[in-house]
């Protein structure tokens, strides 16, 4: 039995839906043909200018808002921070979790507009039960469509022969998420896409659950609908902090928009990828989707959208570098900008991108550099977003982070950068101003006294 046949059989035995198997088959065949999914710098051109959301004046009326759904990707467990439950249930601001803040944001727009505005989560099997349980405290969320659908999974492939890996010690490690580009496959295979369209929903605003800056913006919705676009992505200006992230560009041949991720960039082009002067914008993973266009495109391509392939090389056990090397076939949902003819990108404020990927990000969001409005809006209170760089040996895991900031985060509203190296714990009401580096090279924990002002 060859690798593809064995993989398909494994997926069928797992009860995975036909569209998901078809999508996996498509990418497996590309891989076996020698395609790498790479996008060279010589194939693309930088984007010089984009329409600016700040210059939009038309606001979506209640009738238009009534035809949009807010869709959040909620498949992550936050394992990189030592969490075992859904990342969306992490307390992030004023005692509220990601989901709490998102629900407040949505209810505020509903209250002002009278629109239905359902919240739909793309859960994983690992996040579904706990997340839906947490949402039970918000009975007003229930609408005419289900609250969630489940993202798919694909077999990890042994790098040397492309057969599905077997790992009896932990069979769950034999499977991988197929990247957030699986959104489109899971929408169709779950029946959610047809359900949304049948209930009169024409548009979806899609974002990651850990990005609280991604609030439904009626002006962007009006622009998207008015331009009759099939797909659009939000693109803030790149800074040094975004050098390694994906960026939109134009193909030299044909001039269409594409999204290039680091994993798709040849080694010799990494310098160009990270040149923020050359590639001015980055993908915030805030997307606008015409649901009818998605269904039409999937029907045209027999259920396979055809996103660019990402070949991710890892070990079968991510925590064991000596375990066998595997290939995970993935796609990025923002890459759909290159699949739909007439897609667009729009420049947005940096505040629409406030993700929490590390405890350093969490410190900034919990601090006074951001404020939480009455409607759940996360607003920057500082003149600029401060950068936190915490020593991963002592702050990477949430339990260690919380122990060292047991009395609350320091004030960062006047800070540009806080770097911490070594074992350091912070007292109550500490203030950071300017650029500050705190070092502890000793074995004993360093204590920053209450009400200390750290100024660089």
C-alpha beads as a LAMMPS data file, in Angstrom:
LAMMPS data file: protein, C-alpha beads

456 atoms
455 bonds

1 atom types
1 bond types

-500.0 500.0 xlo xhi
-500.0 500.0 ylo yhi
-500.0 500.0 zlo zhi

Masses

1 110.0

Atoms # bond

1 1 1 0.000 0.000 0.000
2 1 1 1.515 3.361 -0.979
3 1 1 1.614 6.415 1.272
4 1 1 -1.444 8.151 -0.165
5 1 1 -3.603 5.041 -0.087
6 1 1 -2.551 4.316 3.489
7 1 1 -3.226 7.924 4.518
8 1 1 -6.682 7.960 2.945
9 1 1 -7.563 4.672 4.615
10 1 1 -6.381 6.052 7.960
11 1 1 -8.545 9.155 7.521
12 1 1 -11.608 7.130 6.577
13 1 1 -11.169 4.906 9.630
14 1 1 -11.023 8.075 11.726
15 1 1 -14.357 9.210 10.272
16 1 1 -12.954 12.250 8.492
17 1 1 -15.308 13.803 5.936
18 1 1 -14.881 13.378 2.200
19 1 1 -14.028 17.031 1.367
20 1 1 -11.203 16.958 3.914
21 1 1 -9.828 13.726 2.407
22 1 1 -10.044 15.245 -1.085
23 1 1 -8.113 18.322 0.049
24 1 1 -5.415 16.197 1.695
25 1 1 -5.145 14.060 -1.452
26 1 1 -4.629 17.194 -3.539
27 1 1 -1.698 18.370 -1.424
28 1 1 -0.206 14.887 -1.070
29 1 1 -0.073 14.582 -4.849
30 1 1 1.618 17.982 -5.149
31 1 1 4.197 16.893 -2.580
32 1 1 4.846 13.544 -4.277
33 1 1 5.356 15.379 -7.579
34 1 1 8.212 17.292 -5.991
35 1 1 6.480 20.598 -5.392
36 1 1 7.768 22.478 -2.361
37 1 1 5.233 25.284 -2.037
38 1 1 8.050 27.853 -2.174
39 1 1 7.501 31.376 -3.508
40 1 1 10.731 33.038 -4.574
41 1 1 11.406 36.767 -4.360
42 1 1 11.951 36.774 -8.126
43 1 1 8.317 35.690 -8.588
44 1 1 6.768 38.610 -6.710
45 1 1 6.772 42.376 -6.496
46 1 1 6.218 44.530 -3.382
47 1 1 2.902 46.292 -2.878
48 1 1 3.419 50.044 -2.974
49 1 1 0.045 51.306 -1.749
50 1 1 -3.257 49.958 -0.460
51 1 1 -6.658 51.537 0.166
52 1 1 -6.691 52.874 3.718
53 1 1 -9.489 51.914 6.112
54 1 1 -8.998 55.190 7.976
55 1 1 -10.137 57.074 4.888
56 1 1 -13.405 55.168 4.531
57 1 1 -16.494 57.214 5.320
58 1 1 -19.460 54.986 4.472
59 1 1 -20.702 52.863 7.388
60 1 1 -22.615 49.605 6.988
61 1 1 -26.317 50.051 7.719
62 1 1 -28.230 47.627 9.995
63 1 1 -29.546 45.683 6.992
64 1 1 -25.992 44.973 5.815
65 1 1 -24.798 44.148 9.336
66 1 1 -27.665 41.675 9.568
67 1 1 -26.047 39.650 6.788
68 1 1 -22.595 39.171 8.373
69 1 1 -21.293 36.500 10.744
70 1 1 -18.300 36.885 13.081
71 1 1 -16.118 33.790 12.825
72 1 1 -13.265 33.121 15.265
73 1 1 -10.588 30.445 14.950
74 1 1 -10.556 28.718 18.330
75 1 1 -8.581 25.528 17.874
76 1 1 -5.512 26.278 20.006
77 1 1 -4.642 25.033 23.493
78 1 1 -1.894 27.514 24.287
79 1 1 0.541 24.658 24.854
80 1 1 3.508 26.936 24.120
81 1 1 2.630 28.752 27.354
82 1 1 2.090 25.533 29.287
83 1 1 -1.701 25.580 29.084
84 1 1 -3.758 22.402 28.812
85 1 1 -7.154 23.963 28.043
86 1 1 -8.392 26.303 25.305
87 1 1 -6.233 29.373 24.907
88 1 1 -9.417 31.425 24.526
89 1 1 -10.208 30.825 28.216
90 1 1 -7.015 32.526 29.385
91 1 1 -7.608 35.637 31.501
92 1 1 -6.257 38.522 29.465
93 1 1 -7.697 41.818 30.704
94 1 1 -9.535 43.024 33.805
95 1 1 -10.385 39.459 34.862
96 1 1 -11.929 38.606 31.482
97 1 1 -10.936 35.828 29.080
98 1 1 -10.512 36.150 25.322
99 1 1 -14.011 34.751 24.814
100 1 1 -15.506 37.108 27.412
101 1 1 -14.060 40.147 25.642
102 1 1 -15.103 38.921 22.189
103 1 1 -18.676 38.337 23.362
104 1 1 -18.813 41.827 24.889
105 1 1 -17.581 43.321 21.617
106 1 1 -20.212 41.466 19.622
107 1 1 -23.085 42.261 21.972
108 1 1 -22.146 45.946 21.861
109 1 1 -22.423 46.039 18.047
110 1 1 -25.708 44.108 18.219
111 1 1 -27.097 46.562 20.753
112 1 1 -26.230 49.546 18.562
113 1 1 -27.379 48.063 15.257
114 1 1 -30.132 45.567 16.065
115 1 1 -28.458 43.101 13.687
116 1 1 -28.346 39.334 14.308
117 1 1 -24.539 39.069 14.163
118 1 1 -23.977 35.458 15.209
119 1 1 -20.674 34.371 16.718
120 1 1 -19.348 31.127 15.221
121 1 1 -16.248 29.336 16.494
122 1 1 -14.055 26.992 14.496
123 1 1 -13.144 24.666 17.348
124 1 1 -10.846 21.667 17.512
125 1 1 -11.833 18.468 19.285
126 1 1 -9.573 19.604 22.133
127 1 1 -11.222 23.022 22.611
128 1 1 -14.878 22.383 21.802
129 1 1 -16.370 21.144 25.076
130 1 1 -14.718 23.677 27.384
131 1 1 -15.343 26.616 25.036
132 1 1 -19.035 25.871 24.533
133 1 1 -19.403 25.381 28.271
134 1 1 -17.864 28.811 28.886
135 1 1 -20.307 30.401 26.428
136 1 1 -23.304 29.056 28.333
137 1 1 -23.125 32.141 30.557
138 1 1 -24.069 34.168 27.471
139 1 1 -27.475 32.709 26.447
140 1 1 -28.138 35.734 24.237
141 1 1 -25.435 34.436 21.856
142 1 1 -27.690 31.683 20.536
143 1 1 -29.009 32.535 17.109
144 1 1 -30.378 30.708 14.073
145 1 1 -27.106 28.892 13.287
146 1 1 -24.899 26.637 15.448
147 1 1 -22.271 28.205 17.694
148 1 1 -19.415 26.177 16.228
149 1 1 -18.015 23.661 13.798
150 1 1 -14.918 21.468 14.064
151 1 1 -11.644 21.929 12.217
152 1 1 -10.067 18.931 10.521
153 1 1 -6.871 16.977 11.000
154 1 1 -4.471 15.183 8.678
155 1 1 -1.935 12.381 9.111
156 1 1 1.669 13.302 9.767
157 1 1 3.853 11.774 7.065
158 1 1 7.243 10.192 7.598
159 1 1 9.723 12.414 5.794
160 1 1 11.678 9.536 4.260
161 1 1 8.824 7.664 2.528
162 1 1 5.659 9.829 2.900
163 1 1 3.715 7.108 4.694
164 1 1 1.477 7.996 7.659
165 1 1 3.462 7.820 10.882
166 1 1 2.598 5.300 13.591
167 1 1 3.299 6.327 17.187
168 1 1 1.790 3.788 19.629
169 1 1 3.129 5.653 22.680
170 1 1 0.737 8.525 21.912
171 1 1 -1.508 7.936 18.875
172 1 1 -2.770 11.525 19.046
173 1 1 0.675 12.616 17.842
174 1 1 0.051 10.787 14.562
175 1 1 -2.247 13.650 13.537
176 1 1 -1.668 17.330 12.805
177 1 1 -3.895 20.346 12.182
178 1 1 -3.766 21.243 8.470
179 1 1 -3.171 24.947 9.148
180 1 1 -5.872 27.581 9.410
181 1 1 -6.446 27.311 5.661
182 1 1 -8.529 24.309 6.694
183 1 1 -11.210 26.888 7.535
184 1 1 -12.679 26.641 4.032
185 1 1 -12.677 22.848 3.869
186 1 1 -14.209 22.573 7.333
187 1 1 -16.916 25.109 6.511
188 1 1 -18.111 22.936 3.645
189 1 1 -17.551 19.495 5.215
190 1 1 -19.367 20.471 8.432
191 1 1 -22.372 21.865 6.570
192 1 1 -21.826 25.272 8.216
193 1 1 -21.348 27.104 4.912
194 1 1 -24.703 25.976 3.530
195 1 1 -26.346 26.640 6.897
196 1 1 -25.095 30.241 6.957
197 1 1 -26.185 30.929 3.386
198 1 1 -29.588 29.323 3.936
199 1 1 -30.168 31.720 6.847
200 1 1 -29.326 34.802 4.806
201 1 1 -25.737 35.398 5.879
202 1 1 -23.679 36.636 2.932
203 1 1 -20.426 37.755 4.562
204 1 1 -18.021 36.527 7.227
205 1 1 -15.479 38.497 9.219
206 1 1 -12.798 35.985 10.217
207 1 1 -9.984 36.372 12.760
208 1 1 -7.984 34.515 15.369
209 1 1 -9.542 34.247 18.812
210 1 1 -6.357 35.573 20.460
211 1 1 -6.452 38.876 18.530
212 1 1 -8.714 41.187 20.506
213 1 1 -8.042 44.071 18.146
214 1 1 -10.029 42.271 15.442
215 1 1 -13.411 43.890 16.043
216 1 1 -16.090 43.977 13.355
217 1 1 -15.597 47.332 11.599
218 1 1 -18.769 48.567 9.824
219 1 1 -16.789 50.846 7.506
220 1 1 -14.685 47.962 6.185
221 1 1 -17.819 45.848 5.770
222 1 1 -19.475 48.616 3.735
223 1 1 -16.359 48.914 1.560
224 1 1 -16.127 45.140 1.075
225 1 1 -19.787 44.758 0.155
226 1 1 -19.878 47.930 -1.955
227 1 1 -16.867 46.817 -4.007
228 1 1 -18.487 43.373 -4.492
229 1 1 -15.267 41.700 -3.416
230 1 1 -15.017 37.933 -2.985
231 1 1 -12.217 38.142 -0.431
232 1 1 -10.090 40.749 1.358
233 1 1 -7.368 40.714 4.001
234 1 1 -6.396 43.425 6.456
235 1 1 -2.776 44.554 6.245
236 1 1 -1.188 46.856 8.840
237 1 1 2.179 48.510 8.307
238 1 1 5.080 46.211 9.144
239 1 1 7.487 47.007 11.965
240 1 1 10.632 45.244 13.125
241 1 1 8.398 43.038 15.288
242 1 1 6.703 41.699 12.137
243 1 1 9.793 40.947 10.068
244 1 1 9.315 37.186 10.144
245 1 1 5.590 37.155 9.474
246 1 1 3.683 36.638 6.242
247 1 1 3.192 39.539 3.861
248 1 1 1.018 40.257 0.814
249 1 1 2.685 40.832 -2.534
250 1 1 1.885 40.853 -6.246
251 1 1 2.856 38.166 -8.695
252 1 1 5.193 39.463 -11.396
253 1 1 3.260 37.347 -13.870
254 1 1 -0.342 38.529 -13.986
255 1 1 -0.155 41.011 -11.114
256 1 1 -2.517 39.113 -8.806
257 1 1 -2.263 39.336 -5.043
258 1 1 -0.575 36.546 -3.100
259 1 1 0.380 35.926 0.503
260 1 1 3.879 34.672 1.257
261 1 1 4.663 33.021 4.590
262 1 1 8.138 32.416 5.979
263 1 1 7.705 28.656 5.479
264 1 1 7.215 29.348 1.740
265 1 1 10.347 31.483 1.406
266 1 1 13.619 30.000 0.082
267 1 1 16.587 30.490 2.399
268 1 1 18.272 32.845 -0.045
269 1 1 15.203 35.137 0.031
270 1 1 14.769 35.374 3.809
271 1 1 16.568 38.716 3.894
272 1 1 14.110 40.136 1.376
273 1 1 11.176 38.643 3.315
274 1 1 12.328 40.477 6.442
275 1 1 12.982 43.790 4.703
276 1 1 10.191 45.991 6.081
277 1 1 11.145 48.776 3.694
278 1 1 10.618 46.519 0.694
279 1 1 7.515 44.663 1.877
280 1 1 5.610 47.366 3.753
281 1 1 2.551 45.454 4.922
282 1 1 1.864 42.229 6.793
283 1 1 -1.122 39.923 7.044
284 1 1 -3.051 40.453 10.288
285 1 1 -5.154 37.339 9.603
286 1 1 -8.294 39.467 9.765
287 1 1 -10.236 38.389 6.688
288 1 1 -13.461 39.349 4.919
289 1 1 -15.179 36.602 2.981
290 1 1 -18.109 36.543 0.571
291 1 1 -19.757 33.241 1.447
292 1 1 -21.491 32.793 -1.930
293 1 1 -18.172 33.324 -3.712
294 1 1 -16.608 30.677 -1.500
295 1 1 -19.335 28.145 -2.275
296 1 1 -19.116 28.890 -6.001
297 1 1 -15.352 28.523 -6.000
298 1 1 -15.489 25.232 -4.108
299 1 1 -18.077 23.870 -6.557
300 1 1 -15.908 24.907 -9.508
301 1 1 -12.929 23.029 -8.032
302 1 1 -14.793 19.925 -6.815
303 1 1 -14.506 20.954 -3.186
304 1 1 -10.763 21.725 -3.213
305 1 1 -10.070 25.472 -2.986
306 1 1 -6.443 25.036 -4.095
307 1 1 -4.602 27.203 -1.572
308 1 1 -0.804 27.253 -1.889
309 1 1 0.789 24.345 -0.047
310 1 1 3.004 24.812 3.024
311 1 1 5.383 21.943 3.801
312 1 1 6.118 22.005 7.533
313 1 1 8.943 19.744 8.707
314 1 1 8.892 18.712 12.359
315 1 1 9.423 15.660 14.562
316 1 1 6.495 13.397 15.320
317 1 1 6.823 14.328 18.999
318 1 1 7.453 18.084 19.083
319 1 1 8.989 17.719 22.532
320 1 1 11.472 15.044 21.431
321 1 1 14.002 16.120 18.825
322 1 1 15.189 12.512 18.464
323 1 1 11.765 11.245 17.318
324 1 1 11.288 10.628 13.575
325 1 1 11.135 13.580 11.195
326 1 1 7.693 14.126 9.730
327 1 1 6.032 16.359 7.174
328 1 1 2.839 18.228 7.982
329 1 1 0.894 19.474 4.962
330 1 1 -0.639 22.849 5.793
331 1 1 -2.266 25.893 4.215
332 1 1 -2.809 29.485 5.370
333 1 1 -6.298 30.970 5.247
334 1 1 -4.988 34.372 4.126
335 1 1 -3.528 32.700 1.041
336 1 1 -7.064 32.657 -0.376
337 1 1 -6.267 36.197 -1.540
338 1 1 -4.520 34.502 -4.464
339 1 1 -7.343 32.075 -5.196
340 1 1 -10.291 34.421 -5.688
341 1 1 -10.162 36.612 -8.784
342 1 1 -10.672 40.220 -7.752
343 1 1 -9.442 39.809 -4.160
344 1 1 -8.121 42.854 -2.322
345 1 1 -6.113 43.950 0.693
346 1 1 -6.771 47.012 2.824
347 1 1 -4.436 48.948 5.109
348 1 1 -5.603 49.085 8.727
349 1 1 -4.333 50.567 11.986
350 1 1 -1.872 48.527 14.014
351 1 1 -4.419 48.388 16.844
352 1 1 -6.424 45.852 14.833
353 1 1 -3.580 43.396 15.424
354 1 1 -2.988 42.691 19.122
355 1 1 -2.349 38.942 19.280
356 1 1 -1.120 37.043 22.308
357 1 1 1.358 34.387 21.212
358 1 1 3.697 34.552 24.222
359 1 1 3.654 35.675 27.843
360 1 1 5.552 38.780 26.693
361 1 1 2.512 39.699 24.570
362 1 1 0.240 38.893 27.504
363 1 1 2.155 41.254 29.808
364 1 1 1.674 44.179 27.434
365 1 1 -2.050 43.476 26.976
366 1 1 -2.643 43.118 30.724
367 1 1 -0.766 46.341 31.437
368 1 1 -2.092 49.897 31.358
369 1 1 -0.723 50.309 27.833
370 1 1 -4.155 49.038 26.756
371 1 1 -7.591 49.936 28.040
372 1 1 -10.817 47.961 27.774
373 1 1 -13.791 50.049 26.707
374 1 1 -17.357 49.560 27.890
375 1 1 -18.154 47.740 24.653
376 1 1 -15.188 45.388 24.971
377 1 1 -12.981 47.362 22.590
378 1 1 -9.285 46.978 23.353
379 1 1 -7.757 50.403 22.844
380 1 1 -4.138 51.505 22.967
381 1 1 -3.687 53.995 25.811
382 1 1 0.031 54.550 25.181
383 1 1 1.510 56.652 22.385
384 1 1 3.033 53.515 20.902
385 1 1 2.822 49.787 21.541
386 1 1 5.536 48.912 24.075
387 1 1 7.648 45.842 23.444
388 1 1 8.172 43.273 26.196
389 1 1 10.937 40.688 25.920
390 1 1 10.836 38.282 28.871
391 1 1 13.456 35.603 29.486
392 1 1 11.878 32.362 28.219
393 1 1 13.782 30.316 30.796
394 1 1 11.770 31.962 33.585
395 1 1 8.642 33.455 31.963
396 1 1 7.624 31.195 29.055
397 1 1 5.140 29.097 31.008
398 1 1 2.023 30.782 32.322
399 1 1 2.457 29.484 35.866
400 1 1 5.989 30.937 36.072
401 1 1 4.860 34.209 34.492
402 1 1 1.970 34.612 36.932
403 1 1 4.212 33.827 39.911
404 1 1 6.666 36.601 38.936
405 1 1 3.884 39.133 38.352
406 1 1 1.728 38.000 41.265
407 1 1 0.973 41.623 42.212
408 1 1 -0.024 42.644 38.727
409 1 1 1.843 43.874 35.644
410 1 1 4.047 46.958 35.826
411 1 1 2.858 50.199 34.273
412 1 1 3.991 50.221 30.644
413 1 1 2.069 53.244 29.372
414 1 1 5.282 55.276 29.295
415 1 1 7.555 52.445 28.183
416 1 1 9.015 51.680 24.793
417 1 1 10.712 48.412 25.709
418 1 1 11.089 46.174 28.754
419 1 1 13.666 43.403 28.527
420 1 1 14.070 40.971 31.423
421 1 1 16.941 38.502 31.631
422 1 1 17.263 36.024 34.456
423 1 1 14.962 35.238 37.372
424 1 1 13.176 38.454 38.330
425 1 1 9.922 39.009 40.249
426 1 1 8.004 42.277 40.299
427 1 1 6.306 43.954 43.235
428 1 1 3.148 46.002 43.286
429 1 1 2.753 49.225 41.251
430 1 1 6.112 49.066 39.468
431 1 1 6.494 51.636 36.669
432 1 1 8.586 51.263 33.515
433 1 1 9.542 54.302 31.440
434 1 1 11.475 54.471 28.191
435 1 1 13.717 51.514 27.386
436 1 1 14.619 49.332 30.345
437 1 1 16.722 46.191 30.708
438 1 1 16.539 44.232 33.966
439 1 1 19.215 41.577 34.425
440 1 1 19.814 39.011 37.109
441 1 1 22.826 36.793 36.527
442 1 1 22.716 35.245 39.989
443 1 1 20.998 32.106 41.221
444 1 1 18.778 33.921 43.731
445 1 1 15.626 35.516 42.431
446 1 1 15.848 39.289 42.026
447 1 1 12.953 41.226 43.567
448 1 1 11.749 44.569 42.207
449 1 1 10.326 46.456 45.197
450 1 1 6.807 47.860 45.304
451 1 1 6.375 51.250 43.607
452 1 1 9.812 51.116 41.989
453 1 1 10.270 53.326 38.922
454 1 1 12.476 51.715 36.270
455 1 1 13.685 54.249 33.776
456 1 1 16.156 53.858 30.921

Bonds

1 1 1 2
2 1 2 3
3 1 3 4
4 1 4 5
5 1 5 6
6 1 6 7
7 1 7 8
8 1 8 9
9 1 9 10
10 1 10 11
11 1 11 12
12 1 12 13
13 1 13 14
14 1 14 15
15 1 15 16
16 1 16 17
17 1 17 18
18 1 18 19
19 1 19 20
20 1 20 21
21 1 21 22
22 1 22 23
23 1 23 24
24 1 24 25
25 1 25 26
26 1 26 27
27 1 27 28
28 1 28 29
29 1 29 30
30 1 30 31
31 1 31 32
32 1 32 33
33 1 33 34
34 1 34 35
35 1 35 36
36 1 36 37
37 1 37 38
38 1 38 39
39 1 39 40
40 1 40 41
41 1 41 42
42 1 42 43
43 1 43 44
44 1 44 45
45 1 45 46
46 1 46 47
47 1 47 48
48 1 48 49
49 1 49 50
50 1 50 51
51 1 51 52
52 1 52 53
53 1 53 54
54 1 54 55
55 1 55 56
56 1 56 57
57 1 57 58
58 1 58 59
59 1 59 60
60 1 60 61
61 1 61 62
62 1 62 63
63 1 63 64
64 1 64 65
65 1 65 66
66 1 66 67
67 1 67 68
68 1 68 69
69 1 69 70
70 1 70 71
71 1 71 72
72 1 72 73
73 1 73 74
74 1 74 75
75 1 75 76
76 1 76 77
77 1 77 78
78 1 78 79
79 1 79 80
80 1 80 81
81 1 81 82
82 1 82 83
83 1 83 84
84 1 84 85
85 1 85 86
86 1 86 87
87 1 87 88
88 1 88 89
89 1 89 90
90 1 90 91
91 1 91 92
92 1 92 93
93 1 93 94
94 1 94 95
95 1 95 96
96 1 96 97
97 1 97 98
98 1 98 99
99 1 99 100
100 1 100 101
101 1 101 102
102 1 102 103
103 1 103 104
104 1 104 105
105 1 105 106
106 1 106 107
107 1 107 108
108 1 108 109
109 1 109 110
110 1 110 111
111 1 111 112
112 1 112 113
113 1 113 114
114 1 114 115
115 1 115 116
116 1 116 117
117 1 117 118
118 1 118 119
119 1 119 120
120 1 120 121
121 1 121 122
122 1 122 123
123 1 123 124
124 1 124 125
125 1 125 126
126 1 126 127
127 1 127 128
128 1 128 129
129 1 129 130
130 1 130 131
131 1 131 132
132 1 132 133
133 1 133 134
134 1 134 135
135 1 135 136
136 1 136 137
137 1 137 138
138 1 138 139
139 1 139 140
140 1 140 141
141 1 141 142
142 1 142 143
143 1 143 144
144 1 144 145
145 1 145 146
146 1 146 147
147 1 147 148
148 1 148 149
149 1 149 150
150 1 150 151
151 1 151 152
152 1 152 153
153 1 153 154
154 1 154 155
155 1 155 156
156 1 156 157
157 1 157 158
158 1 158 159
159 1 159 160
160 1 160 161
161 1 161 162
162 1 162 163
163 1 163 164
164 1 164 165
165 1 165 166
166 1 166 167
167 1 167 168
168 1 168 169
169 1 169 170
170 1 170 171
171 1 171 172
172 1 172 173
173 1 173 174
174 1 174 175
175 1 175 176
176 1 176 177
177 1 177 178
178 1 178 179
179 1 179 180
180 1 180 181
181 1 181 182
182 1 182 183
183 1 183 184
184 1 184 185
185 1 185 186
186 1 186 187
187 1 187 188
188 1 188 189
189 1 189 190
190 1 190 191
191 1 191 192
192 1 192 193
193 1 193 194
194 1 194 195
195 1 195 196
196 1 196 197
197 1 197 198
198 1 198 199
199 1 199 200
200 1 200 201
201 1 201 202
202 1 202 203
203 1 203 204
204 1 204 205
205 1 205 206
206 1 206 207
207 1 207 208
208 1 208 209
209 1 209 210
210 1 210 211
211 1 211 212
212 1 212 213
213 1 213 214
214 1 214 215
215 1 215 216
216 1 216 217
217 1 217 218
218 1 218 219
219 1 219 220
220 1 220 221
221 1 221 222
222 1 222 223
223 1 223 224
224 1 224 225
225 1 225 226
226 1 226 227
227 1 227 228
228 1 228 229
229 1 229 230
230 1 230 231
231 1 231 232
232 1 232 233
233 1 233 234
234 1 234 235
235 1 235 236
236 1 236 237
237 1 237 238
238 1 238 239
239 1 239 240
240 1 240 241
241 1 241 242
242 1 242 243
243 1 243 244
244 1 244 245
245 1 245 246
246 1 246 247
247 1 247 248
248 1 248 249
249 1 249 250
250 1 250 251
251 1 251 252
252 1 252 253
253 1 253 254
254 1 254 255
255 1 255 256
256 1 256 257
257 1 257 258
258 1 258 259
259 1 259 260
260 1 260 261
261 1 261 262
262 1 262 263
263 1 263 264
264 1 264 265
265 1 265 266
266 1 266 267
267 1 267 268
268 1 268 269
269 1 269 270
270 1 270 271
271 1 271 272
272 1 272 273
273 1 273 274
274 1 274 275
275 1 275 276
276 1 276 277
277 1 277 278
278 1 278 279
279 1 279 280
280 1 280 281
281 1 281 282
282 1 282 283
283 1 283 284
284 1 284 285
285 1 285 286
286 1 286 287
287 1 287 288
288 1 288 289
289 1 289 290
290 1 290 291
291 1 291 292
292 1 292 293
293 1 293 294
294 1 294 295
295 1 295 296
296 1 296 297
297 1 297 298
298 1 298 299
299 1 299 300
300 1 300 301
301 1 301 302
302 1 302 303
303 1 303 304
304 1 304 305
305 1 305 306
306 1 306 307
307 1 307 308
308 1 308 309
309 1 309 310
310 1 310 311
311 1 311 312
312 1 312 313
313 1 313 314
314 1 314 315
315 1 315 316
316 1 316 317
317 1 317 318
318 1 318 319
319 1 319 320
320 1 320 321
321 1 321 322
322 1 322 323
323 1 323 324
324 1 324 325
325 1 325 326
326 1 326 327
327 1 327 328
328 1 328 329
329 1 329 330
330 1 330 331
331 1 331 332
332 1 332 333
333 1 333 334
334 1 334 335
335 1 335 336
336 1 336 337
337 1 337 338
338 1 338 339
339 1 339 340
340 1 340 341
341 1 341 342
342 1 342 343
343 1 343 344
344 1 344 345
345 1 345 346
346 1 346 347
347 1 347 348
348 1 348 349
349 1 349 350
350 1 350 351
351 1 351 352
352 1 352 353
353 1 353 354
354 1 354 355
355 1 355 356
356 1 356 357
357 1 357 358
358 1 358 359
359 1 359 360
360 1 360 361
361 1 361 362
362 1 362 363
363 1 363 364
364 1 364 365
365 1 365 366
366 1 366 367
367 1 367 368
368 1 368 369
369 1 369 370
370 1 370 371
371 1 371 372
372 1 372 373
373 1 373 374
374 1 374 375
375 1 375 376
376 1 376 377
377 1 377 378
378 1 378 379
379 1 379 380
380 1 380 381
381 1 381 382
382 1 382 383
383 1 383 384
384 1 384 385
385 1 385 386
386 1 386 387
387 1 387 388
388 1 388 389
389 1 389 390
390 1 390 391
391 1 391 392
392 1 392 393
393 1 393 394
394 1 394 395
395 1 395 396
396 1 396 397
397 1 397 398
398 1 398 399
399 1 399 400
400 1 400 401
401 1 401 402
402 1 402 403
403 1 403 404
404 1 404 405
405 1 405 406
406 1 406 407
407 1 407 408
408 1 408 409
409 1 409 410
410 1 410 411
411 1 411 412
412 1 412 413
413 1 413 414
414 1 414 415
415 1 415 416
416 1 416 417
417 1 417 418
418 1 418 419
419 1 419 420
420 1 420 421
421 1 421 422
422 1 422 423
423 1 423 424
424 1 424 425
425 1 425 426
426 1 426 427
427 1 427 428
428 1 428 429
429 1 429 430
430 1 430 431
431 1 431 432
432 1 432 433
433 1 433 434
434 1 434 435
435 1 435 436
436 1 436 437
437 1 437 438
438 1 438 439
439 1 439 440
440 1 440 441
441 1 441 442
442 1 442 443
443 1 443 444
444 1 444 445
445 1 445 446
446 1 446 447
447 1 447 448
448 1 448 449
449 1 449 450
450 1 450 451
451 1 451 452
452 1 452 453
453 1 453 454
454 1 454 455
455 1 455 456
